[in-house]
Structures are given as C-alpha cells and as structure tokens.
Amino acid sequence: MKAIIILYSFSFLVLAGCSSLTLRPGDFAWPIESVSKVNEKGMIEDKQYYFSFNVKELLYDETQDSVNISNVTLRIIRDMNGYYFITASKFKNVYVFEQIEGGLKLANKILVTQDGIENPAFNQRSPYIQLLNGQNPPISLTKEGILKGENK
Amino acid sequence: MKTILCVVALLVSSSLILVAQQNSDYATVQLFQTTAQSISKNVDKANSVQECAELNASIDALEKEFSDNKTLLNKAIYPDGYDRTIEQLRGKLLVRQKDLGFIESQVIRITELETTVRGLSDQVQKLDIQNEKLLADIQMLTRNVQKLTGDLFNAATPLDSLHNMIVKLRQGLQDRDALIFALTDSLFLQYDKNVSDMKDVEKQGLLGKIERNNIVGNVKHSILDNVTFLETTQLKGSDLVTLVRQQKRFQSQWTGIAPKLTSIYMSGKARKYEVSTVDSMLAVWGDKVDDAMWRSLNVLFKEKGFFVKEFKNGEEFSANFISFLSEQIQNPTEETNDTRFKLFTNFHENLWLTDLNATWLPALTELSKISDTQRKEIEAKVEKWRSIVTPGASWLIYVLVLLGVLLIPILAIRLFPKAPKTSKEASST
C-alpha cells in the first residue's frame, strides 16, 4: 500500500511537470488604435505599443499592388484576446491576425464593404472592436466577423 | 497671442471634429494631447496677467471638455493620463505666474471674467441656431398661411402658433442682444482701465479677444436679424413699441462701446470702418423701426375710422392729431350734437382708451418722439372735445344753477331767522 502511494505521488509530480503552463485570464486589449504609415520598405512601426512588422503581403492581398505601398496609413488595434485587427482607408476588408513566433498569421478576413471603408477608425469596446466607417453606423467586430444584427 | 487663439480654436472645434470623426477614441486622445501641448507651450510664452488668466480658462475648458473621456485618456496616455496632464498644466501655469510676479487673486478674477466670456459666447451661438430656426419657421408658416388665404393673412394675423413663435423669437433676439453687450463688457472689464491708458501689448490682447469673440460681427448679425424680424412679422401696437424700445436700448448700448472699439481699432484702417458700418446699419434699423411705427399708427387711425392727416414723425403726428382734435372741437361742418357725441364716444372707447392713451402716447413720450408739452396739449384737446360734445353737460349746469337759486333763499332763511318782535308790537297784542 505504501509503495502504491509513493508511486502515485511520484507519477503525479512527473505529469504536472510535463504539462504546459497556462496563464488565464488575460486581457491584451489596447485602449486606442495605433495609426501608422507604411514606409518604403513596407514596414510599420509603433512607438506607443513598441512593435514593428512588414505589411507588404497584406497590402498586396488587399490592393493587388506591392509597389505603391508607402504612405498608406494602417489602423491597428488589438482585442482582449490578443488578436490584431488591421484596416486602412479604401480597404474593403478588416484583417484579423494572431501572433506567431516572429510575426502575425491571418486568422480571418472580414469583408466590410465592396465600396471601400471611408475614414476608418477602430475603438476598443471590449469584448468587441468597433469599426467606424465614415457616416455609416459603426460596426462591432469579433475575430469571427461582423457581430450578428450589425449592418454589413 | 496667435498661439492662444489656436488653443481656443482647438477647444472650440473639438466637439465638431469629434462629431465628424464619429467619436473615434484615437481622435479624442490626439486632440486632448495636441491641446494640452499647445497650452503648455503658451504657458512658457505668457507675459501678461490676461494671458495667464486666458490660459487658466483654457485649462478649465480642456478639463471640462474631456471629462467624459477621462477613463479612456487615463488608459491611453501613459504615464500621465487625463488627471496628471491637467494637474501638470495647472502647476506649470502657477509657477509661471509666480515667476512673473502676478497676484493670484488678480488672475482668478480675470479668469472668472474670461470664463464668463466663454459661457456667454456659447450662449450666443446656441441662440443663433435657435433664432435662425424660429425665423425660418415663421417665414415658412407665414408663406403657407398666405398661400391658403391670400393677402388677408400675414404674420400680424393673430394665429396662436405663429404668435407664440414670434414672441419666442423676439425674446430670443432680445436675449442675444443682451448677451453680446454683456460679453463685450466682460472683455473690457478684464483690463480694468481705459483703452487710452492701455499698453500696446494689452491693446493687441484685447483686440485679439474682441476678434475671437466676433463682437462687431455679432452686433451686425443682431441688427440684421432684428431688421429681418421687423420686416417678416409686421407687428403692430404694443408689440411694435417693444421693438422700438429694443432698438433704442441697442443703440444706447452700442454708443457706450463704440468709442472704446474705435480706440482699439485705431491700428488698422479696415477695422476702423467696422464701427462706422455698424453705425450706418443701426441708423437703417432705426429708420425702419420708426417707419414701421408711424405706418402702424397711421393705419390704426384709418382702421378705427378717424381721418388724421398722414404723419411720418413725432412733430407731424402731434400737429396733425391736434389739428384733427381742434376740428372736432370747432365743428366746422356743423354736425349735430348727437353725431358729434357718437363720434367722440367711438374715439374715446375704441382708440383713445385702448391704444393712444394706453400705449402710444406714453411710448412716444418715452422714446422722445413727442415732448411732454405736446402730449399734455393732446390730452387737453381730447378733454375739451369731451366737455363740448358730452350731452347733458349743459342741462346739468342748468340744474345746478337752478338748485343754487333754490338753495340760496333756503339757506338765507336758515341763517337769518326772523327778527324777534319789539315790545310795542307785543303790548298792542
């Protein structure tokens, strides 16, 4: 019996040491969006949230143009779950990215309007991200898409 | 001074920008930061007590304007946030004031005046919007009613909804006029001295404030609104008298500030003409309101069926009305007593008591359109007309005379009873 208890305790310690450590809950929401201009190398840099990444692929996906990329102003915001929402003026879509090692990976591409978004702006409205689209009513977004009941 | 103007412009335009941006949090934060930075830079440059007071009021305005976004700003601006930004600006201004040797109480007093100016300026803007809407509504309603009824109906027609709107607009215009002059007073009070005693820097500062608050523009706007109101509403009687009074009050208030403005505007030729332009506009308004008043009074006589020769000013009114009354007294057409009595009764009950003596004569005297002597002369003539045409006046006198005649012997008998009988007369009996 004593041997069984020692064995059981030992195996519990071994298993606990091998399982991945999870920290929950977490809130990664930015209070306000980041507004950054793309440079000639296709990079954006933010000095408030301290990040930088290359957006050439994103711009090509949206505009089918990888040449005229500089001076595009991207608007980026992070939701409470840590997903990045990215768009820009005249974009048809909002791109949702998740963080991976050394970069971002597309999690979803949300079509907002075929006419292109007018003067977009993101607001943090946890658990949603609010998208302002010119004079149109604001839209609530999650990483899955536009919140049901909102106008597309 | 230009930079201070920018701060105020930023604050004033902030709400508009936020509306235009559909409340973008990013835009709100940017605006707050830009305004705070601008105020901070101006604190470094401030040299006069007025500038310090103005910056103090700007910090108050910044705090008030963004108080609803306090949570957002505290989160978004690291490490200072909303509270510390405001606190730092106040601290910086206090240090600057001490460096310049300004007394705190003086700054506070001028800040209060500056805050009053800003509050009044906001109220003027709100009233502008309200009055413009009311005027448009009155014009539309008048047009619609006229379309339906032809010329029989106009803004002067007693129609409840229209009348209510007119009363509201008249009050709105009066309030606006009062606010503009109160605002101007508050601006001059900040300097606590005559314009002639001011330094050039102070004059420039005051000029900046006058222009920023668009004092002359607002005065012009008021005059134009009042003229449009006068022309649109075609008011009569006591309503019109109120408008005349309003014009006179406005003129007197303008006369009070015009010389000060002229002294401030001395530096710029174009600005100097601003004051004379207002003078001309005021004269036009005065003429129009006077014309409307005399026209209304002429119409009143005609409507009530009394043919007084047309008049266009106080002298003519007095002369023509007295001439009319004299004619009634003299009776050159030899009307019968009955006809004259009926005419007088009609005049007395439907014109004299209701309009002339109740409203017009006191107003014309008060507005110095006629003199006290002229008014008394008119009143005396009316009294004389009454005494002549009132039936029974003559027989009453006869009755009184008769009574007098009868009373004299009675009184005589009572006062002087029969003398007592003499002793001779007594012995004979």
Interface residues (C-beta under 8 A of the other chain):
Chain A: P31 I32 E33 V35 Q48 R75 N119 A121 F122 N123 Q124 L132 G134 Q135 P138
Chain B: Q21 Q22 N23 S24 D25 Y26 A27 V29 L72 K75 A76 Y78
